[in-house]
Structure formats: C-alpha cells, structure tokens
Amino acid sequence: MARRPSTRVPRYREIAQILRAELADEVYAFGGIFPKELDLCERFAVSRFTVRNAMAELEAAGLVERRKAIGTIVR
C-alpha cells in the first residue's frame, strides 16, 4: 500500500505566512526593528528553531534583514 504525501504545512511556514501578512499590512514599520526571536517563540508557542526557520524564509524573500547585535530590520 503506497503512502500518500502529507499536505500539512510545516509550522514554520504557517508562522512565516502570518508574519508576511503582518508585514504587508504594515503592522511593523519599514526600517523598524522586528520582534525578537524569543518574543515570537512565546507568541506562537514554538521553539527557537521553528522561529529561525520562519525568519530565514522572510529574509530569503527580502522582507527582513537580520543584523548581528542589532536585531531584525523590516525591509
């Protein structure tokens, strides 16, 4: 019996979609500081690893820029 591929969206992708929508709605100001990883972990009740994957998607899409010692900047 063949197994059907899962159609479930990974949690980090769900979070990235939510954050992408908030960026589109200008919840976060252009050039402003994005919420910290730990705050997002609390908000979504997920691990830091999950939040980092979501943030990596946003960064790859050019929506945010991560800067060491500063934080994540909205682009």
Kinemage of the C-alpha trace (Angstrom):
@kinemage 1
@onewidth
@group {chain A} dominant
@subgroup {mainchain}
@vectorlist {calphas} color= white
{ca met a 1} P 0.000 0.000 0.000
{ca ala a 2} L 1.507 3.316 -1.099
{ca arg a 3} L 1.709 6.193 1.324
{ca arg a 4} L 0.216 9.493 0.264
{ca pro a 5} L 2.417 12.540 0.742
{ca ser a 6} L 1.389 14.781 3.606
{ca thr a 7} L -0.379 18.000 2.629
{ca arg a 8} L 0.178 19.515 6.067
{ca val a 9} L 2.056 22.811 6.016
{ca pro a 10} L 5.049 22.887 8.397
{ca arg a 11} L 4.560 25.153 11.429
{ca tyr a 12} L 7.467 27.441 10.469
{ca arg a 13} L 5.799 28.075 7.094
{ca glu a 14} L 2.495 28.906 8.814
{ca ile a 15} L 4.330 31.392 11.040
{ca ala a 16} L 6.181 32.875 8.051
{ca gln a 17} L 2.834 33.344 6.264
{ca ile a 18} L 1.328 35.106 9.290
{ca leu a 19} L 4.348 37.391 9.642
{ca arg a 20} L 4.410 38.046 5.881
{ca ala a 21} L 0.751 39.142 6.057
{ca glu a 22} L 1.527 41.422 9.021
{ca leu a 23} L 4.409 42.976 7.077
{ca ala a 24} L 2.079 43.559 4.110
{ca asp a 25} L -0.451 45.197 6.460
{ca glu a 26} L 2.367 47.404 7.804
{ca val a 27} L 1.986 46.157 11.360
{ca tyr a 28} L 5.758 46.665 11.576
{ca ala a 29} L 7.228 49.954 10.322
{ca phe a 30} L 9.615 49.950 7.360
{ca gly a 31} L 13.158 50.225 8.686
{ca gly a 32} L 11.963 49.422 12.206
{ca ile a 33} L 13.044 46.632 14.477
{ca phe a 34} L 11.125 43.350 14.100
{ca pro a 35} L 10.111 41.390 17.243
{ca lys a 36} L 12.869 39.319 18.844
{ca glu a 37} L 13.065 35.562 18.318
{ca leu a 38} L 12.216 34.817 21.931
{ca asp a 39} L 9.129 37.039 21.765
{ca leu a 40} L 7.984 35.212 18.638
{ca cys a 41} L 8.643 31.858 20.330
{ca glu a 42} L 6.335 32.909 23.154
{ca arg a 43} L 3.697 34.341 20.845
{ca phe a 44} L 3.450 31.212 18.687
{ca ala a 45} L 4.345 28.688 21.441
{ca val a 46} L 7.120 27.146 19.362
{ca ser a 47} L 10.853 26.506 19.660
{ca arg a 48} L 13.551 28.940 18.626
{ca phe a 49} L 14.479 26.535 15.826
{ca thr a 50} L 10.972 26.900 14.351
{ca val a 51} L 11.090 30.702 14.574
{ca arg a 52} L 14.549 30.762 12.972
{ca asn a 53} L 13.246 28.749 10.024
{ca ala a 54} L 10.342 31.169 9.602
{ca met a 55} L 12.696 34.146 9.816
{ca ala a 56} L 15.015 32.561 7.249
{ca glu a 57} L 12.079 32.425 4.810
{ca leu a 58} L 11.291 36.095 5.386
{ca glu a 59} L 14.933 37.022 4.957
{ca ala a 60} L 15.239 34.971 1.743
{ca ala a 61} L 12.187 36.822 0.404
{ca gly a 62} L 13.901 40.155 1.140
{ca leu a 63} L 11.283 41.227 3.685
{ca val a 64} L 13.630 41.495 6.653
{ca glu a 65} L 17.352 41.812 7.246
{ca arg a 66} L 18.997 40.201 10.233
{ca arg a 67} L 21.882 42.141 11.780
{ca lys a 68} L 24.135 40.828 14.484
{ca ala a 69} L 23.924 42.820 17.741
{ca ile a 70} L 21.090 44.975 16.316
{ca gly a 71} L 18.240 42.600 15.532
{ca thr a 72} L 15.949 42.080 12.592
{ca ile a 73} L 15.139 45.103 10.439
{ca val a 74} L 11.968 45.392 8.342
{ca arg a 75} L 12.707 45.895 4.642
